[in-house]
Amino acid sequence: MSDHVYKLIELTGSSPKGIEAAIENAVARAAKSVRNMRWFEVTGTRGHIENGKVAHYQVTLKVGFTLED
């Protein structure tokens, strides 16, 4: 395994379907413009309540990607 240097970005994904879908939405969108993503860490979760029910989930995550030579 070679030595790696990572850069971090912070993303917030959202979804009415759940936390996993919010994470997947954030990663999928970032993948359109960020190369070499390797890992993520969830740093926060929150949601939106309407009429006494959970209506929307938001998940903030750090995403690490390797820098190119």
C-alpha atoms as one frame of an Amber mdcrd trajectory, in Angstrom:
protein
   0.000   0.000   0.000   1.433   3.350  -0.989   1.353   6.492   1.112  -1.725
   8.625   0.534  -2.555  12.244   1.186  -6.237  13.041   1.536  -8.188  16.225
   1.161 -11.474  16.639   3.029 -14.671  18.287   1.929 -17.865  18.690   3.908
 -21.216  17.844   2.329 -24.806  17.847   3.492 -27.164  15.450   1.759 -30.913
  15.363   2.174 -33.765  12.974   1.502 -37.339  12.367   2.605 -36.597   8.615
   2.509 -34.049   8.341   5.327 -30.513   8.843   6.564 -28.916   6.303   4.217
 -30.597   7.889   1.204 -29.368  11.325   2.308 -25.783  10.001   2.496 -26.092
   8.323  -0.895 -27.483  11.523  -2.446 -24.548  13.568  -1.158 -21.932  11.074
  -2.348 -23.594  10.585  -5.744 -23.764  14.310  -6.386 -20.153  14.883  -5.306
 -19.006  12.026  -7.558 -20.023  14.139 -10.576 -17.181  16.573  -9.894 -14.844
  15.039  -7.284 -12.495  12.220  -8.278 -10.833   9.593  -6.081 -13.288   9.687
  -3.167 -12.267   7.011  -0.668 -14.225   7.335   2.575 -16.809   9.334   4.467
 -17.576  10.120   8.094 -20.997  11.236   9.288 -20.551  14.312  11.479 -24.150
  15.310  12.019 -27.755  14.344  11.456 -30.869  16.420  11.663 -34.340  16.481
  10.226 -37.394  18.511   9.469 -40.716  17.909  11.190 -44.105  18.660   9.639
 -47.426  18.013  11.359 -45.762  16.003  14.109 -43.975  13.632  11.694 -40.478
  13.392  10.278 -40.651  14.890   6.805 -37.025  15.198   5.738 -33.564  14.010
   6.812 -30.288  15.905   6.475 -26.889  14.307   7.033 -23.612  16.207   7.149
 -20.511  14.234   6.277 -16.821  14.663   5.679 -15.592  13.014   2.506 -11.933
  12.161   1.992 -10.395  11.874  -1.426  -6.840  11.224  -2.544  -4.901  13.971
  -4.257  -3.637  13.258  -7.740   0.068  13.423  -8.598
